[in-house]
Amino acid sequence: MYSLALAAPLFLAFEIWQLVMCERYLGIKQIARGANPREMGPGEVIACLWTSGVILYGVWMVSLLAAQSVRVYGLILIITTAIGYSLRRNCGLKWILVILTFEGAIRVAALAPLSVAVWGNF
């Protein structure tokens, strides 16, 4: 099960990509011009990759709970995602980017040391 944690750098890159995409579709420029991100979403290929990545990321987070040595990282990622999702569901469009940024920063802060710990011992 420890080998599952070797994918941490991949999900770290995915997390950074998500932050970039969120800024692109929910950023200050979009808010200033009053654009609705649901009307200007990404193309089908990007949407498919993003959705597949999010699902795989969720399965990976849950699978981290099975390995005792990396369980705390899985818990941090799952709790951060759950809190961020519940906050985003109950706020206006202007606050979503702020919440996503903090949520992403916390997940990056959990993934970076996990990546170093796993690949440093490999």
Phi, psi and omega in degrees: 000334179298331181295336176298327180291344178295343179278000182305316179298326177297315180286335173295315177296320178297319180296318178294320177299319178298319179297319178295315180295322178295319177296323181294317185263339181236013187290178183299321179297320180292320179294317182298323180270000176074025182284143176264118184296338178289337180271341184238030184304171181291167178294171185297321182294312179297318179298319178295314178297317182295312180297316178298319178297318179296317179295313179298321178298315179297315178298318179297318179301315180294321181293335176296336181293340182282338181260119185299324185289338181239011183301320182298323178293318177299317179297316179300314181296316181292315180295317178300316180295317181295315179294315179299316179297315181294325177291319180294327180292338186245020180232169179280169183301325183293334182267348183297316180297320179297313180295317178298323180294313178295317179300313179296321179297320179293317179293321176296320179295335175274323183285326182298307179293329176297315178299315181294317181295316183290312183281339176288331179266355185278000000 
